Amino acid sequence: MSVGSMKLDHIGIAVRSIDECLKIWQDILGLQLNMVKNIPQQKVKVAVLDLKNIKIELLEATEEESTLDKFIEKRGEGLHHLCFEVKEIESVLSDIKEQGVRLIDNVPRIGVSGRKIAFIHPKDMGGVLIELSEKDYKN
């Protein structure tokens, strides 16, 4: 995997209330709301906003004690993850694993946009959760 072959796709921001945050992101900053979607298996609600060539995802926990709820309780609202577009996600995950980097997802799953996604453990990434998203895959 080469940094030159990746593109920043979106920035995920953990929030307590999407509705409250949309007042700033959409109404004050003028970002276009693309969609709001519940992801029951991840226990989150996601709002996707467009900002030219990148997206902002606002992430709200839908259940207490969910991973995102625990994140907000421990660290507060703010940066949750960076997502990079990759080609052939399975190959990228294999390369990362061979280099001794811990993965949260050894096998990709389908994300909010219908793409294959997988997460790299933040402990091996300087404390930042990294999401990978396969550019050309659409469910």
C-alpha positions as CSV (number, residue, x, y, z in Angstrom):
1,M,0.0,0.0,0.0
2,S,1.4,3.4,-1.0
3,V,0.2,6.7,0.3
4,G,0.4,8.0,-3.2
5,S,-2.3,5.5,-4.3
6,M,-4.8,6.5,-1.6
7,K,-7.2,9.4,-1.4
8,L,-8.8,10.8,1.7
9,D,-12.5,9.9,1.3
10,H,-14.1,11.3,4.4
11,I,-13.6,12.4,8.0
12,G,-15.7,10.8,10.7
13,I,-16.7,12.9,13.6
14,A,-18.3,11.5,16.8
15,V,-21.2,13.6,18.1
16,R,-23.8,13.3,20.7
17,S,-26.6,14.7,18.5
18,I,-26.6,14.9,14.7
19,D,-29.6,17.2,14.7
20,E,-27.7,19.7,16.9
21,C,-24.5,19.5,14.9
22,L,-26.4,19.9,11.6
23,K,-27.3,23.4,12.7
24,I,-23.6,24.3,12.5
25,W,-22.4,22.1,9.6
26,Q,-25.4,22.6,7.3
27,D,-27.0,25.8,8.4
28,I,-24.0,27.9,9.4
29,L,-21.2,26.4,7.3
30,G,-23.4,25.6,4.3
31,L,-22.4,22.0,3.7
32,Q,-24.8,20.0,1.6
33,L,-26.5,17.1,3.5
34,N,-26.2,14.0,1.4
35,M,-28.0,11.5,3.6
36,V,-28.9,10.4,7.1
37,K,-28.9,6.7,7.7
38,N,-29.2,4.3,10.7
39,I,-26.7,1.4,10.7
40,P,-28.3,-1.0,13.3
41,Q,-25.5,-3.6,13.2
42,Q,-23.0,-0.8,14.2
43,K,-25.4,0.9,16.6
44,V,-24.9,4.3,14.9
45,K,-26.8,6.9,12.9
46,V,-24.7,8.6,10.2
47,A,-25.2,12.0,8.5
48,V,-23.1,12.4,5.4
49,L,-22.2,16.0,4.3
50,D,-20.5,17.0,1.1
51,L,-17.5,19.3,1.1
52,K,-16.2,19.5,-2.5
53,N,-13.9,16.4,-2.9
54,I,-14.4,15.0,0.6
55,K,-17.2,14.1,2.8
56,I,-17.8,14.7,6.5
57,E,-19.6,11.9,8.4
58,L,-21.3,12.8,11.7
59,L,-21.7,9.7,13.8
60,E,-24.2,9.5,16.6
61,A,-24.6,6.4,18.9
62,T,-28.0,4.9,18.8
63,E,-27.5,2.7,21.9
64,E,-25.9,3.2,25.2
65,E,-22.7,1.1,25.7
66,S,-22.2,0.9,21.9
67,T,-18.6,1.3,20.7
68,L,-19.3,4.9,19.6
69,D,-21.0,5.7,22.9
70,K,-18.0,4.4,24.8
71,F,-15.7,6.5,22.5
72,I,-17.6,9.7,23.3
73,E,-17.7,9.0,27.0
74,K,-13.9,8.4,27.1
75,R,-12.7,11.1,24.6
76,G,-15.7,13.4,24.1
77,E,-17.0,14.6,20.8
78,G,-14.6,15.1,17.9
79,L,-12.4,13.3,15.4
80,H,-13.4,9.6,15.3
81,H,-11.7,8.3,12.1
82,L,-10.1,9.1,8.8
83,C,-11.2,7.1,5.8
84,F,-9.0,6.4,2.8
85,E,-10.1,5.1,-0.6
86,V,-8.2,2.0,-1.8
87,K,-8.4,-0.4,-4.7
88,E,-8.6,-4.1,-3.9
89,I,-9.3,-3.8,-0.2
90,E,-8.6,-7.5,0.5
91,S,-5.1,-7.2,-0.9
92,V,-4.4,-4.0,1.1
93,L,-5.6,-5.7,4.3
94,S,-3.4,-8.6,3.6
95,D,-0.4,-6.4,3.1
96,I,-1.1,-4.4,6.3
97,K,-1.5,-7.6,8.3
98,E,1.8,-9.0,6.9
99,Q,3.5,-5.9,8.2
100,G,2.3,-6.7,11.7
101,V,-0.3,-4.0,12.0
102,R,-3.5,-4.9,13.9
103,L,-6.8,-4.9,12.0
104,I,-10.2,-4.5,13.5
105,D,-11.7,-6.1,10.4
106,N,-9.7,-9.0,8.9
107,V,-12.5,-9.3,6.3
108,P,-14.3,-6.3,4.7
109,R,-17.9,-5.5,5.5
110,I,-20.3,-3.2,3.8
111,G,-20.4,0.4,4.9
112,V,-23.0,3.2,4.9
113,S,-22.2,4.1,1.2
114,G,-22.5,0.5,0.1
115,R,-18.7,0.1,-0.4
116,K,-16.5,-2.6,1.1
117,I,-14.9,-1.1,4.2
118,A,-12.5,-2.3,7.0
119,F,-10.8,-0.6,10.0
120,I,-7.2,-0.6,11.1
121,H,-6.6,-0.6,14.9
122,P,-5.9,2.9,16.2
123,K,-3.2,1.6,18.6
124,D,-1.0,0.9,15.6
125,M,-1.8,4.2,13.9
126,G,-0.8,6.8,16.4
127,G,-4.1,6.7,18.2
128,V,-6.2,7.5,15.0
129,L,-8.8,5.0,13.8
130,I,-8.3,4.4,10.1
131,E,-11.0,3.2,7.8
132,L,-10.3,1.8,4.3
133,S,-13.0,1.9,1.6
134,E,-12.8,0.1,-1.7
135,K,-13.4,2.8,-4.3
136,D,-14.9,0.8,-7.2
137,Y,-17.0,-1.6,-5.1
138,K,-20.7,-0.8,-4.7
139,N,-23.2,-3.2,-3.1
